[in-house]
Amino acid sequence: MLDDFTRYLTVERRYSPLTVRNYCRDVERFMVWWSEKNKQPFVANKVKKEHLREWIVYRSEQGRGKSTAGRRVKLKADTINRELSSLRAYFRFLHRHGKLESDPALHLPALRTAQRLPSFVPESRMQELLHDTAETPTNDFESSRDELIILLLYTTGLRLAELVAIDWSDFSADMRTLRVVGKGDKERLVPILPPVAEKIIAHRHLIQWQQICKSGEKALFLTCRGDRISRIKVYRIVQRVLSEAGVKGKKSPHVLRHTFATHLMNGGADMREIQELMGHSSLQSTQVYTHNSIARLREVYAAAHPREREE
């Protein structure tokens, strides 16, 4: 049934190859554990809820190897919850397709995790970064491309996979609107700011002038050979640019997505609007950015309130 589950994730749910691989790896790990524990080949309809609870305890105690000091490093609750999500999807699939009478993973609670605020780049540092990249040579293809990658991620809040998938046909005729197909094959329209639209048009002229693409590739972001750029290449570009700009902490395309949402929230944007722009299916996913706004309000309060200044 694992092959059927793989096809279901790929064809019906339209998950990325990486997500499908992770789901199947998590399910296979559980199957091996169950078989060894029960000393028999894995049989899905023999799995009970108590088996899943035992598996959670097993994974919590097993850990992920040893630290440099020789101590065993335990798995984080987030990791175990992700594996639980894979198992829930698998048993829900079997139940819905008539392979199980009941779903043993139904209502199985997730482990409690500490809430972490999303990492983001401060507005002042982001403005300095954009100012610095704007001064790069306009006739250099790689510099133009890398600048546009940073600019688009920051001004649209796109996911890495969404950015890499952009084709020229996804833009409106005036380059002011971008059609994005996000998670779950959900489509949304993202506005493009006029200065960003100008950069996109200039980048297109540069590609044509330097004849970067001769193969008919329709992607916005290309390698020097004219192929569609890869996710890992974009990740490394963002990491390098943020490092050179002196950004501390985590440096990734997703940090720029968090930065986009946080700056909008701090600027007074409505949460529903941010949810729509980011392609969140649930408002709960967007609410995490209110915590960053509250943290910012505390800083303003501490700096401005008379009682705080007296102390």
VOGUKOL-666584 format. One line per 5 residues: their letters; for each residue x, y, z of C-alpha. Coordinates in steps of 0.05 Angstrom, whole numbers, plus 5000, padded with zeros to 4 digits. Layout:
# residues N
A = X/Y/Z; ...
This chain:
# residues 311
MLDDF = 5000/5000/5000; 5060/5046/5006; 5063/5052/4930; 4990/5072/4928; 5002/5122/4984
TRYLT = 5060/5152/4944; 5017/5160/4882; 4962/5191/4925; 5010/5243/4953; 5041/5258/4885
VERRY = 4979/5258/4840; 4920/5277/4884; 4953/5320/4937; 5005/5349/4889; 5059/5347/4942
SPLTV = 5131/5362/4923; 5179/5304/4912; 5216/5323/4976; 5152/5322/5017; 5131/5255/4988
RNYCR = 5199/5226/5004; 5195/5251/5076; 5125/5223/5087; 5144/5155/5059; 5209/5152/5100
DVERF = 5170/5167/5164; 5119/5113/5149; 5173/5062/5131; 5209/5076/5196; 5146/5062/5235
MVWWS = 5133/4998/5195; 5203/4971/5212; 5194/4988/5285; 5126/4955/5288; 5151/4892/5253
EKNKQ = 5211/4885/5300; 5168/4898/5362; 5114/4848/5342; 5161/4798/5308; 5118/4794/5246
PFVAN = 5111/4829/5179; 5076/4896/5182; 5000/4891/5177; 4964/4959/5176; 4898/4934/5204
KVKKE = 4933/4906/5266; 4960/4974/5286; 4927/5001/5349; 4928/5070/5379; 4970/5044/5437
HLREW = 5023/5022/5386; 5028/5094/5361; 5034/5119/5432; 5090/5069/5445; 5123/5091/5381
IVYRS = 5123/5164/5404; 5157/5143/5469; 5207/5101/5430; 5224/5159/5383; 5230/5207/5442
EQGRG = 5279/5161/5478; 5317/5138/5416; 5345/5207/5399; 5385/5226/5337; 5455/5205/5355
KSTAG = 5507/5233/5403; 5534/5303/5413; 5608/5321/5410; 5608/5312/5486; 5584/5240/5479
RRVKL = 5514/5253/5506; 5454/5227/5468; 5415/5282/5434; 5340/5273/5439; 5293/5286/5380
KADTI = 5256/5352/5384; 5181/5351/5394; 5174/5386/5326; 5209/5328/5291; 5166/5276/5325
NRELS = 5103/5316/5309; 5124/5319/5236; 5131/5243/5235; 5063/5237/5269; 5034/5280/5214
SLRAY = 5061/5231/5163; 5030/5172/5199; 4963/5208/5206; 4963/5220/5131; 4979/5147/5117
FRFLH = 4926/5116/5162; 4874/5167/5140; 4889/5147/5068; 4880/5073/5084; 4815/5086/5122
RHGKL = 4785/5130/5068; 4802/5078/5014; 4769/5022/5052; 4833/4986/5074; 4820/4998/5148
ESDPA = 4756/4993/5189; 4780/5048/5236; 4836/5099/5237; 4884/5085/5295; 4916/5154/5287
LHLPA = 4850/5192/5292; 4851/5243/5349; 4922/5224/5367; 4948/5287/5402; 5013/5320/5381
LRTAQ = 5069/5334/5431; 5069/5402/5462; 5122/5448/5434; 5149/5515/5456; 5124/5570/5411
RLPSF = 5180/5603/5373; 5176/5669/5338; 5194/5669/5264; 5262/5698/5249; 5262/5762/5207
VPESR = 5308/5817/5184; 5297/5885/5218; 5269/5939/5173; 5331/5984/5178; 5377/5927/5159
MQELL = 5331/5906/5102; 5331/5976/5073; 5407/5978/5076; 5410/5911/5042; 5364/5932/4985
HDTAE = 5402/5998/4977; 5468/5960/4971; 5442/5910/4920; 5412/5967/4879; 5483/5993/4868
TPTND = 5507/5929/4834; 5524/5933/4760; 5460/5931/4719; 5493/5896/4660; 5517/5836/4702
FESSR = 5468/5779/4693; 5482/5742/4758; 5481/5806/4800; 5416/5828/4768; 5385/5759/4780
DELII = 5408/5754/4852; 5383/5825/4868; 5316/5809/4838; 5311/5743/4878; 5321/5781/4943
LLLYT = 5273/5836/4922; 5217/5789/4901; 5222/5746/4963; 5219/5807/5007; 5164/5845/4971
TGLRL = 5118/5785/4956; 5129/5735/5012; 5135/5678/4963; 5157/5609/4984; 5222/5582/4955
AELVA = 5185/5531/4911; 5137/5585/4886; 5195/5631/4867; 5232/5578/4828; 5168/5558/4791
IDWSD = 5154/5628/4763; 5146/5632/4688; 5141/5696/4647; 5070/5677/4630; 5051/5681/4703
FSADM = 5057/5757/4701; 5003/5803/4676; 5017/5844/4614; 5040/5904/4654; 5081/5862/4703
RTLRV = 5040/5889/4761; 5007/5822/4781; 5036/5753/4790; 4996/5688/4789; 5024/5639/4840
VGKGD = 5005/5566/4849; 5021/5549/4921; 5012/5490/4968; 4955/5443/4951; 4953/5471/4881
KERLV = 4919/5533/4907; 4924/5594/4862; 4930/5666/4885; 4946/5733/4855; 5003/5773/4884
PILPP = 5012/5848/4870; 5080/5871/4844; 5103/5940/4866; 5120/5988/4808; 5196/5992/4824
VAEKI = 5198/5916/4826; 5161/5911/4760; 5213/5957/4729; 5269/5911/4755; 5234/5850/4725
IAHRH = 5228/5884/4657; 5301/5906/4660; 5323/5836/4678; 5284/5808/4618; 5319/5856/4571
LIQWQ = 5386/5835/4601; 5371/5762/4588; 5353/5778/4516; 5412/5824/4505; 5463/5775/4532
QICKS = 5427/5716/4500; 5426/5677/4565; 5369/5633/4543; 5370/5600/4475; 5330/5538/4492
GEKAL = 5262/5571/4498; 5261/5562/4574; 5202/5604/4602; 5228/5611/4673; 5240/5679/4704
FLTCR = 5302/5657/4741; 5356/5622/4701; 5426/5597/4709; 5482/5625/4666; 5469/5565/4619
GDRIS = 5397/5585/4609; 5365/5530/4652; 5313/5541/4706; 5348/5556/4771; 5346/5503/4826
RIKVY = 5320/5511/4897; 5388/5497/4928; 5420/5551/4883; 5369/5603/4906; 5379/5582/4978
RIVQR = 5454/5592/4972; 5445/5660/4938; 5400/5684/4994; 5447/5657/5047; 5507/5692/5015
VLSEA = 5472/5759/5005; 5445/5761/5077; 5512/5740/5105; 5548/5794/5066; 5497/5844/5092
GVKGK = 5514/5826/5163; 5447/5793/5179; 5451/5752/5243; 5417/5687/5258; 5382/5643/5207
KSPHV = 5391/5664/5134; 5344/5632/5084; 5288/5648/5034; 5237/5632/5088; 5268/5685/5133
LRHTF = 5252/5736/5078; 5181/5709/5075; 5175/5719/5150; 5206/5788/5142; 5153/5806/5089
ATHLM = 5096/5786/5136; 5126/5818/5198; 5139/5885/5165; 5068/5886/5137; 5040/5870/5206
NGGAD = 5083/5924/5239; 5060/5973/5186; 4987/5962/5204; 4965/5913/5149; 4903/5872/5164
MREIQ = 4916/5800/5183; 4866/5773/5132; 4902/5810/5077; 4969/5782/5098; 4938/5712/5100
ELMGH = 4915/5720/5028; 4981/5749/5004; 5021/5691/5035; 4973/5637/5013; 4959/5611/5083
SSLQS = 4900/5563/5085; 4887/5580/5158; 4888/5647/5195; 4923/5610/5251; 4986/5605/5208
TQVYT = 4986/5681/5200; 4972/5697/5274; 5043/5680/5294; 5066/5747/5264; 5024/5784/5315
HNSIA = 5073/5761/5368; 5129/5797/5332; 5086/5859/5329; 5072/5855/5403; 5146/5848/5417
RLREV = 5158/5911/5376; 5103/5948/5414; 5137/5929/5480; 5202/5960/5454; 5166/6024/5435
YAAAH = 5131/6025/5502; 5196/6015/5540; 5230/6072/5502; 5172/6122/5504; 5130/6112/5566
PRERE = 5145/6162/5623; 5145/6108/5677; 5196/6068/5638; 5241/6128/5628; 5240/6144/5702
E = 5272/6077/5721
